[in-house]
């Protein structure tokens, strides 16, 4: 038996604290709940010192990507379905899983459960390190008591999302390689070929064509910056993208990204699909609408859409219907506005949201494929145009010189 120190409130809201012994933190929470108490905190006591084990002795949660999160969610669902205490089940399962990274995360979660943390506490601690959809599922499962069903749905969603992101990366890989090739060729012409021709043109002693002057000026600028200008620009954009989070500019950044042709549409469709899927799961389990919208918003990566969904929940709390609130935000597509009219039909509304999620995921795939289809010839034309203009500009002074001599 393990000793725990707890903090709770009684039916009248009066704070209580004390100690009890139980097999696990889950069992301690269950015993306190059976007494009619609302559990606020349960912490394990170190028998050697008599003090609560501090958080710094816990295993760090670490970062999880989509595919690994799907595996971890699947393992959590298996333990919950067996009916074993969650912390003991996860610790036993960690001895069997072949993946060392998943074993590490199972131990980190079971360590926190043993020390009295709830899954909601773990979800809040993992914010920013784990996929937001996975965190929202843990929180929703703790609130609804349907953790096993929600985790099973979470596995399907995380695998689908990982597949969409993989398709988007594959679709963009070739255009990116063409862009790198374009910059390499341009840098070679500007730093090696054009400067040598510039010295020859000066010796001609004749007026150069305007296109040649333009190419020589561009070459001079690129020669000054060097080939490293593009890598530095890419690194600067990457730093600026992630610096928006601590600076509080993530909503502006995500709104700008969503406004980009094809890429923004694919990104926005994927985010709306996440929102609809999670909202469908929550409404199926009878979570109140405004609470379901807030939980679904917490699972969305797009900061701008998350703020819009929170605004939607506030409007619903103020007495507006879901369709009226969605129209008031002005940020939802017409297909969803029509669907929101069914909010009072629980089963039909949940099914409609599930269908909308699948359609939005399909739209995201289509936009990703269209982005690749458009980018590949565009970059190829750009590469051919740059080389062609440079060659023409370098030959024009020779043609002019021959005409003058004749």
C-alpha positions in Angstrom: 0.0 0.0 0.0 1.2 3.5 -0.8 0.5 6.6 1.3 -1.0 9.6 -0.5 -1.7 13.2 0.6 -4.8 14.7 -0.9 -6.6 18.0 -1.3 -10.3 18.0 -2.0 -13.6 19.8 -1.4 -16.8 18.4 0.1 -20.3 18.8 -1.2 -20.5 22.3 0.3 -17.3 23.4 -1.4 -15.3 23.4 1.9 -11.6 22.5 1.4 -10.3 19.3 3.0 -6.8 17.7 3.1 -5.4 14.7 4.6 -3.7 11.3 4.0 -4.8 7.9 3.0 -3.3 4.6 1.9 -4.3 2.9 -1.4 -2.9 0.5 -4.0 -2.4 3.3 -6.6 -3.2 6.9 -7.2 -6.3 5.8 -9.3 -7.5 3.8 -6.3 -7.0 6.8 -4.0 -9.0 9.1 -6.3 -11.7 6.5 -6.5 -12.0 6.1 -2.8 -12.2 9.9 -2.3 -14.8 10.2 -5.0 -16.8 7.4 -3.3 -16.8 9.6 -0.1 -18.5 12.3 -2.1 -15.4 14.5 -2.3 -14.2 16.5 -5.4 -10.5 15.6 -5.7 -8.2 18.5 -6.4 -4.8 16.9 -5.9 -3.4 13.6 -4.9 0.4 13.2 -4.2 2.4 10.2 -3.2 4.3 10.4 0.1 7.9 9.1 0.4 7.9 6.7 3.3 11.6 7.4 4.1 11.1 11.1 4.6 7.4 11.5 5.1 7.2 14.3 2.5 5.5 14.5 -0.8 7.8 13.5 -3.7 8.6 16.7 -5.5 7.9 17.0 -9.2 11.5 17.4 -10.2 12.1 13.7 -9.5 9.7 12.8 -12.2 10.7 11.4 -15.6 10.4 14.2 -18.2 7.5 13.8 -20.7 9.5 14.7 -23.7 8.2 15.6 -27.2 6.0 13.2 -29.2 5.3 13.3 -32.9 2.0 12.2 -34.5 3.0 8.6 -35.3 4.5 8.0 -31.9 1.5 9.7 -30.2 -0.8 7.2 -32.1 1.2 4.3 -30.7 1.1 5.7 -27.2 -2.7 6.4 -27.4 -3.2 2.8 -28.6 -1.2 1.4 -25.6 -3.2 3.6 -23.2 -6.5 2.4 -24.8 -5.4 -1.3 -24.4 -4.7 -0.8 -20.7 -8.0 1.0 -20.1 -9.9 -1.8 -21.8 -8.4 -4.4 -19.6 -9.7 -2.7 -16.5 -6.4 -2.7 -14.7 -5.2 0.3 -12.7 -3.8 2.7 -15.3 -0.5 3.4 -13.7 0.3 -0.3 -13.0 -0.9 -1.3 -16.4 1.3 1.2 -18.2 4.3 0.2 -16.2 3.8 -3.5 -16.9 3.2 -2.7 -20.6 6.4 -0.7 -20.8 8.3 -4.0 -20.3 6.8 -5.5 -23.4 6.7 -2.7 -26.0 9.6 -3.0 -28.5 10.0 0.8 -29.0 12.3 2.4 -26.5 10.7 5.8 -27.0 7.2 4.6 -26.3 8.5 2.7 -23.3 10.0 6.0 -22.0 6.7 7.8 -22.4 4.7 5.0 -20.8 7.0 5.2 -17.8 6.8 9.0 -17.7 2.9 8.8 -17.6 2.8 6.0 -15.1 5.3 7.9 -12.9 3.0 10.9 -12.7 -0.1 8.7 -12.1 1.7 7.0 -9.2 2.4 10.4 -7.8 -1.2 11.4 -7.9 -1.5 13.3 -11.1 -4.6 12.9 -13.2 -4.6 12.6 -16.9 -5.9 16.2 -17.2 -2.8 17.3 -15.2 -0.5 15.3 -17.5 -2.3 16.8 -20.5 -1.7 20.3 -19.3 1.9 19.6 -18.5 2.4 18.1 -22.0 0.9 21.2 -23.8 3.4 22.3 -26.5 5.2 18.9 -26.5 2.5 16.5 -27.5 0.0 16.8 -30.4 -2.8 19.1 -29.3 -5.5 16.6 -30.5 -4.0 13.9 -28.2 -3.9 16.2 -25.2 -7.5 17.2 -25.8 -8.6 13.6 -26.0 -6.9 12.9 -22.6 -8.7 15.8 -21.0 -12.0 14.9 -22.6 -11.6 11.2 -21.6 -11.0 12.2 -18.0 -14.1 14.4 -17.9 -16.5 12.0 -19.7 -15.3 8.7 -18.3 -15.1 7.4 -21.9 -11.3 7.3 -22.2 -11.1 4.0 -24.0 -13.5 4.9 -26.8 -11.9 8.4 -27.2 -8.4 7.0 -27.3 -9.4 4.4 -30.0 -10.8 7.2 -32.1 -7.6 9.3 -31.4 -5.4 6.5 -32.8 -7.3 6.6 -36.1 -7.2 10.4 -36.3 -3.5 10.7 -35.5 -2.6 8.1 -38.1 -4.8 9.9 -40.7 -3.2 13.3 -39.8 0.3 11.8 -40.0 -0.6 10.4 -43.4 -1.8 13.8 -44.6 1.3 15.6 -43.4 3.5 12.9 -45.0 1.7 13.4 -48.3 2.1 17.2 -48.1 5.9 16.8 -47.4 6.3 14.4 -50.3 4.3 16.7 -52.6 6.5 19.7 -51.7 9.8 17.8 -51.8 10.3 17.9 -55.5 9.4 21.7 -55.9 11.8 22.4 -53.0 14.6 20.5 -54.7 13.9 22.4 -57.9 14.0 25.6 -56.0 17.4 24.7 -54.5 18.7 23.8 -58.0 17.4 27.1 -59.4 19.2 29.0 -56.7 22.4 27.0 -57.2 22.4 27.7 -61.0 21.6 31.3 -60.5 24.4 31.7 -57.9 26.9 30.0 -60.3 26.0 32.3 -63.1 26.1 35.4 -60.9 29.3 34.7 -59.2 31.4 32.9 -61.8 30.1 33.5 -65.4 28.7 37.0 -65.4 31.6 38.7 -63.6 34.1 37.4 -66.3 31.8 38.7 -69.0 31.5 42.0 -67.3 35.2 42.7 -67.7 34.9 41.8 -71.4 32.0 44.1 -72.0 33.8 47.0 -70.4 36.6 46.5 -73.0 34.1 46.8 -75.8 33.8 50.5 -75.2 30.2 50.5 -76.5 26.8 51.2 -74.8 25.3 48.0 -73.4 21.7 47.0 -73.9 19.3 47.6 -71.0 18.7 43.9 -70.3 22.4 43.3 -70.1 22.9 46.2 -67.6 20.0 44.7 -65.5 21.6 41.3 -65.4 25.0 42.7 -64.6 23.5 44.7 -61.7 21.7 41.7 -60.3 24.9 39.7 -60.6 26.8 42.4 -58.7 24.2 42.3 -55.9 24.3 38.4 -55.7 28.1 38.4 -55.9 28.1 40.7 -52.8 25.7 38.6 -50.8 27.1 35.3 -52.0 25.5 31.9 -52.3 24.6 31.8 -48.6 21.9 34.4 -49.0 19.1 31.9 -49.6 20.1 29.5 -46.7 20.3 32.5 -44.3 16.9 33.8 -45.6 15.3 30.3 -45.0 16.7 30.1 -41.5 15.5 33.6 -40.7 12.0 32.8 -41.9 12.1 29.6 -39.8 13.2 31.5 -36.7 10.5 34.2 -37.3 7.8 31.5 -37.6 8.6 29.9 -34.3 9.4 33.2 -32.6 5.7 34.3 -33.1 4.6 31.9 -30.3 6.5 33.5 -27.4 5.9 37.0 -28.8 2.1 36.4 -28.9 1.9 36.8 -32.7 0.9 33.2 -33.5 -2.6 34.1 -34.4 -1.5 36.7 -36.9 1.1 34.2 -38.3 -1.5 31.4 -38.7 -4.1 33.8 -40.3 -1.5 34.8 -42.8 -0.5 31.2 -43.5 -4.1 30.2 -44.0 -4.6 33.0 -46.6 -1.8 31.6 -48.9 -3.1 29.9 -52.1 -3.3 26.1 -51.9 -0.9 25.7 -49.0 -3.2 27.8 -46.7 -6.3 26.1 -48.0 -4.7 22.7 -47.2 -3.7 23.8 -43.8 -7.0 25.3 -42.9 -9.0 22.3 -44.2 -6.9 20.0 -42.0 -7.4 22.2 -38.9 -11.2 22.3 -39.5 -11.2 18.6 -40.0 -9.5 18.1 -36.6 -12.1 20.4 -35.0 -15.1 18.6 -36.5 -13.8 15.2 -35.6 -13.2 16.0 -32.0 -16.5 17.9 -31.7 -18.3 14.9 -33.1 -16.7 12.6 -30.5 -17.6 14.9 -27.7 -21.2 15.4 -28.8 -21.6 11.7 -29.1 -20.8 11.4 -25.4 -23.3 14.1 -24.4 -20.7 16.8 -23.4 -22.5 20.2 -23.2 -22.1 22.1 -26.5 -20.1 25.0 -25.3 -17.7 22.8 -23.3 -17.4 20.5 -26.3 -16.5 23.4 -28.5 -13.8 24.6 -26.1 -12.3 21.1 -25.8 -12.4 20.6 -29.5 -10.7 24.0 -29.9 -7.9 23.0 -27.6 -7.1 20.1 -30.0 -6.6 22.4 -33.0 -3.0 23.4 -33.9 -4.1 26.5 -35.9 -4.0 29.4 -33.4 -6.3 31.6 -35.4 -9.0 28.9 -35.8 -8.6 28.1 -32.1 -9.4 31.7 -31.2 -12.4 31.6 -33.5 -13.7 28.5 -31.9 -13.3 29.9 -28.4 -15.2 33.0 -29.6 -17.9 30.6 -30.9 -18.2 29.0 -27.5 -18.6 32.4 -25.8 -21.4 33.3 -28.2 -23.1 30.0 -27.5 -22.8 30.7 -23.7 -24.5 34.1 -24.3 -27.6 32.4 -25.6 -27.0 32.3 -29.4 -27.7 29.2 -31.4 -24.6 27.4 -32.9 -25.5 28.6 -36.4 -26.1 32.2 -35.3 -22.8 32.2 -33.3 -20.9 30.7 -36.3 -22.3 33.3 -38.7 -21.4 36.0 -36.1 -17.7 34.9 -36.2 -17.6 35.2 -40.0 -14.8 32.6 -40.2 -16.6 29.3 -41.0 -17.2 27.9 -44.5 -20.8 27.7 -45.7 -20.9 23.9 -45.6 -20.3 24.0 -41.8 -22.8 26.8 -41.3 -25.5 24.6 -42.8 -24.4 21.7 -40.6 -24.5 23.8 -37.5 -28.3 24.2 -37.9 -28.5 20.5 -36.8 -26.9 21.2 -33.4 -30.1 20.3 -31.6 -30.2 16.8 -33.2 -27.5 15.0 -31.2 -27.1 11.8 -33.3 -27.5 13.5 -36.7 -25.2 16.4 -35.7 -22.4 14.0 -34.6 -22.7 12.0 -37.8 -22.7 15.2 -39.9 -19.6 16.4 -38.1 -17.9 13.1 -38.7 -18.7 13.3 -42.4 -17.6 16.9 -42.6 -14.3 15.9 -41.0 -13.7 13.2 -43.6 -14.6 15.7 -46.4 -12.2 18.3 -45.0 -9.4 15.8 -44.7 -10.0 14.8 -48.4 -10.0 18.5 -49.4 -6.6 18.9 -47.6 -5.2 16.0 -49.6 -6.5 17.5 -52.8 -5.0 21.0 -52.1 -1.7 19.4 -51.2 -1.6 17.5 -54.5 -2.7 20.6 -56.4 0.2 22.5 -54.7 2.7 20.0 -56.0 1.1 20.0 -59.5 1.4 23.8 -59.6 4.8 24.2 -58.0 6.7 21.7 -60.1 6.1 23.3 -63.5 6.3 26.8 -62.0 9.7 26.2 -60.5 10.9 24.5 -63.8 9.7 27.5 -65.8 11.4 29.8 -63.4 14.7 27.9 -63.7 14.5 27.9 -67.5 13.5 31.6 -67.6 16.4 32.7 -65.4 19.0 30.7 -67.4 17.5 31.8 -70.7 17.4 35.5 -69.8 20.9 35.4 -68.5 22.2 33.8 -71.7 20.4 36.2 -74.0 21.6 39.2 -71.9 25.2 38.0 -72.2 25.0 37.5 -76.0 23.2 40.8 -76.8 26.4 43.0 -76.4 28.3 40.7 -78.8 25.5 41.0 -81.4 25.5 44.8 -80.9 29.2 45.0 -81.3 29.2 43.0 -84.5 26.5 45.3 -85.9 28.5 48.4 -85.0 31.6 46.9 -86.6 29.7 46.1 -89.8 
